[in-house]
Amino acid sequence: MTLMSPDSVTPTRVNLLNFDLDGLADFCEHLGEKRFRAVQLFRWIHQRGDPGACQFDQMSDLAKSLRVKLQAVATVSPLPVVSQHISTDGTIKWLFDVGDANAIETVFIPELGRGTLCVSSQAGCAMGCRFCATGHQGFSRNLSTGEIIAQLWFAEGFLRQHSQSHGHSDDRSDRVVTNVVLMGMGEPLQNYDALLPALRVMTCDHGYGLSRRRVTVSTSGIVPMMDRLAQDCPVALAVSLHAPNDVLRDQLVPLNLKYSLHDLLSACLRYLAHAPRDFITFAYCLLDGVNDGDEHARQLIQLMQTVRTHSRAGVGCKFNLIPFNPFPDSGLRPSSPERTQSFARILNAAGITTTVRKTRGGDIDAACGQLAGDIRDRTRVQQRMERLHRPRFLHQESAT
């Protein structure tokens, strides 16, 4: 089953990180193997492999004939690591090369009793939210399933080796990454075809075995895809809200022009019927003088009343207030600590569970909204914008 490159000369091996368990079973069947071999292979890749290396000849419980076939047609391809930075608070940020001068970032956040990995789903982001440094750089392309999973595959292997080197358990069933949040670069639901198999790998008992409660997809509010996710693989959901009314949200989150707050909250209610948790987390980035007033908090309370009234057990929502991390040309400032606490008190007093996200990894640009990386203009947005605004008589490039 060797695939051929466009010039039909150089064979291209299949990256097995692109497959969920069903996809891998189909691949094994094409090789003339029984489907149960896929389970063995899946476990080797996601539970027993080492970071940067997954050698088929080491998979001792696979038939030798299958190992020979795999060496000819398949690979487990990690993403090249451009850089690694470790914060003073233990947060680790990796910059991965995904080709064509593009890079993505992945962040591991260690906490007492758990370790959270923040994973990217796109190179850049097309949403254009005003307060996000990643979105400010523009969009390059979607990641493949293999590129999404490769971030978790590498981080789990690296962290496990690091843990063992410091004298901790060498039991490979002890996962270092206990939670995954699709909150890195990109809008996950805009890359749904690659996202869905990745979620299935994360939650599969033969893969990473994460509970659906411990995998969170963050979205700006692509309503039709929220409905699809509820049916296909309902995991925990986080919605980037950031405004209590349509007029303000139109300015901060341009997607609101297509899917209004009414549409978004209706989709949230539909999602709650399938969600593994009885609430949806709403992210709210506090911006000085923009969306952080007492009147904004009161509007949020009124807005959330419908969700809380119609959800299971009357819970429905939880707010995560996010400190804004300034970046050049944003024209925005973070709310003061006093204003942040006042905003949180108003919501909590109304019975809405509200937390203030602790800023982690700020010294390595790994905090929320900072995932712009060490490579300047990786999505070439500046170059494209200059070309777009160049007088037409200076170039003859196609409008497409």
N, C-alpha and C positions, 0 to 999 in steps of 0.2 A: 504493500500500500504506500509506496514511496511517492510523495508529491513532487511535482516538477516546478521549477521556477519558470518565469515567463520565457526565458531563452531556451527552455527544454533541455538544458545541458546539466546544470547543477542540481542534484536532488535536494529537496528541502525536507528536513525531519520535522515531525509533528511535536509541538510542545505540549506535553501531557498536563501542564498546569491549566490549560484552556478547558479541560473537561471536568464536569461534575461526574458523579458516579455512574449515572445512566449513560452519559456521553462516553465515558471510558469503557463501559461494558459494550457499547456499540463498536468502539474502536477495536476491542479485543476480538469481537465476533468477526470483524473484517479480516483479522489476522488468522482466522480459523481456530480461535481459542474459545473455551467455554466462558460464559459470563462470570462465573465465580472467580475466575482469575483476576477480573477487574477489582474485586474487593481486596485481594492480596496486594495487587499493584497499588491501589489507592492508599492502603495503609502504609506501604513503604514510602510513598511520595510525601504524604502529609503527616505521618506520625513517627516515622523512623528515619527519615532522611536527615542529612547534615546540611547546614547552610552552605550554599555555593557548590555543593556536590551531591549528586544522587545517581550513583552508579548502578546500572542494571545488573552487572555481574556480581554485585554484593547481595542481591535479593535472593537469598539462599532457598526460600521455600517456593520459588517459581521454577518451573521446568526449565532445564538448560536450553531447550529448543526455543522457548518463548523469550528467554533473555537474549538469545542470538538475534531473533526477529526484532526485538525492541532496539537493540544497538544499531540496527540498520535503518530503522524508519522513525524512531522516536527520540525525544530528548526531554529533560526537565531543565528548562532554561531560566536561570535567575536573572534579575535585572542588574546591570553593572552599577556598582556603588560609586558615585562621584565624590561624596563627602559624608562624613559622620561628625555630628557635634553633640557633645554631652553638656547639659546645663548644670549649673551649681545645685539645682534642686533634683537632679537625677533624670530629668527628661532627656530623651535622645531623639535627635532629628537626623534622618537619612535623606540624602538627595540621590535619586536614581535616574540614570540615563535611559530614556525611552526612544532614542534615535531622532534623527533629523533636527538636531540642536534643541530638542525638547527635554525637559527634566520634570520629575514630579517629586513630591516630598511626602514622607511618612513620619509620624511622630509617636513615640512610645512614652506613656505617662505612668510612672510607677506610683502606686498609692498603697496604703496599709491594707493588706488582704486582697488586693487585685492589681492587675496591670492592664491598662487600656491602650489599644493601638488605634491611632487615627489614620485612616487609609484614604488615599486619593482615588478618584474614579475617572478623572479626565486630566489632560495636560492643559492647564489653564481653565477658564470658566467663561461661559457665554452669558451668564445671568446679569452681569453688570451692576451688582448691588453697590451703592455708593461708598459703603464703609469697609469694603473688602479689598485688600491689597491684591489678592489673587485675581479677582475679577477685573481689577484695574489693568492687568496685563493682557486681557483678552483671551480668546479661545484658540487652541491649536487642533486638538483631536480627542476623540474618545479613547480610553484604554481598552485593551482586550480583557477577557476574563483572566487569562494567564497573567497579565500585567497587574491586575487587581490582586489576585491571589499571591503572586510572587512577593508582594510587600509583606503579607502575613507569613508566608513560608520562610522568607529570609529572617524576619524579626524573631519569630518563634525559635528558629534554629540558632541564631546568634545569641539571643538572650539565654537560651538553655545552656549553651556552651559557656557563656559568661558566668552563669549561676554555678555550674559544675566546677569551674576554675576557682571559684571562691568557697569551695567546700560544701556546697549545698547538694541536695538530692540529685542523683543521676537517673532517677526514675523518669523515663520518657513519657509516662502518663501524666506527670505533673506539668501542667501547662503554665507557662509564664504569662502568656497573653490570655487573660480571662474574659476580656470584653473587647469588641471591635466596634468602632464608630465610623461610618462612612461620612466623615465631616472634613476630610482633607480637601485637596484641590478638586473643584468641579461640582456639578449637580448630578448626583447619582441617578436620579430618575430620567435624566436626559440620555443616559447610556444604559437603558433598561436591558437590552438583549445581552449585554456582557455582565451586567449586575446580577441578574437572576441566577445564572449558574454559579457565580461566585458566592452568593448567599447560601446556596445549597451545599457547596463545599464546606463553608464555615460551620454550618449547622448539622452536617452529616456525622453520625456516630463513628463512621470509618474515616472521617476527615479530621476536623478540629473539634467536633463534638460540642460546639458552643450552643447553649440554650438560645432560643429565639428571643428571649428577654434580654440576653447579653449582646445581641447584635443590633445596632441602631443605624437606621438610614435617615439622614438629614436631607430635607428638601425645602426649596423655596416655595413650593406649592404647585407642582405640575399635577393638576387635579385628575386627569384621566389615568395617569400612571400610578397615582396613589390608589385608585380603585383597582387597578390591575395587581399591584403589589398585595393588596388585601386578599385577593383571591389566590395568587400564585405562591407567595411565601411571606406571610405576615410576620414581620419582625417588629421590634420596638421602633417607634417613629418620632422624629424630632422635626418640628416645623419652624423655619426661620420666619418669624413674624415681624418684629422690629417696629411696628406702628399700630396704633389702635383704631385708625380710620383709613378709608380708601385714599383720601386726598394725600395724606402724608406717605402712605405706603407706596402709592404710585411713584413718588419721588425717590424713595429709598430702595425699593425692590421693584424694578420695572416689570417683572412678571405679573404684578398685580393688575396691570392694565389689561391683561388677558383673562386672568382668573381673580375675581374680586374677593374681598374678605368673606362675603356671603358664600361664594362658591367654595372657597378654601375650607371654611368651618363646616360646611355641609359635608365635604369630603372627609374631614376629620371624624365627624360623627359616624359616617359609614365605616370608616376604618376601625373605629373602636369596637365594632361588633365582631371583628376578627382578630384584633390585636392581642398579643400575649400579655400585655399589661392593661390595667383598667384606666390608663391615662395616656395622654400625648404630651410630650414635652414641647413647650414653645420657647424658642430662643429669642432673646430680645437684647440687642446691642444698644447700650445707653449712650446717647450722643448729646453733648452739652448744648442746651438751649434748643434742641431739635425735637426730641421725643421723650424727654426725661422729666417733664413737669408733673405736678400733682394732678392736673386735669387729664393728662395722658394716662396716668395710672387709673383714675376713676373711669375713663373711657374703656380701658382694658377690662376692668371688672364687669362693666355692663356688657361688653362684647363676649366675655367668657360665660355669661350667665346661661346662655342657650346650651353651650357644650356641657356645663356642669349639671344642668337640669335633665338633659336627655341621655346622659351617659350611664353606664353601669354603676350602681351604688352611689350615683351622684358625685363621682370623683372627676374624672374626665380630663383635667388639665393640671399641668405643673409648669411653673415659669423658671427659666434659667437666665438670669440677668448677666450679660457679658460685658466686661469692660472693653471699651474701644481701644485698639492699638493703632495709634496714628501712623500714617505713612505719607510721603511727599505728595502734594497736589490734591489731597483728599478734601481740604477745606473744612475738616471736621475736628472736633476736640472731644476728649473723653469727659464724661460726667465726673464731678468730684466725688470722693468717697462719701461725703455727707449727703449729697443728693441721691447717690445710689442707695444708701441705707434708708433714706426717707421713702424712696420709691418702693423699695422692698417691704417696708413696714405697712404701707397702704394696702398692698396686695395681700400680705399675710393677714392683716386685720380683717380682710373681707373673706377669709377662709381659703384663699388660693395659696397652695404650697409654693413658696418662692425661695430660690437660693441665688446667691451671687457666685458666679464661677470664679474660682481662684485662678489667677493668672499663673500659668506654668510655662517654663521655657522661654520667657520673654528675652533673656539675654542671648538666645540663639535664634531669635525670630521664629519660634515655634508656637507662639501663642495664637489663639483664635483670630483669624483674619489676617495673619502675618505670613501665610504660606506663599511667599513670592520667591524665596530661594536666593542662592548666591549667584545664579546665572542671570544676568540682566536681560530683560525682554526676551525670555525663552520662547514666547509664542510669536515673536516678531510682530507684535501688534503695532509698535511704533513705526516700523518699516511699512506695514500695510496702510496705516493711517496717512503717512506722508505721501505714499503713492496715490491714495484716494483723493487727496486734496491738491495734488500737483496739477497745474494747468494742463488741459487735455492736449494742447499742441506740443507739449514736451515729451509725450510718450504715446505709443500706439497700442498699449496693452488692452486686452479684452476686458470688458466690463465684468466678466465672470471670474 
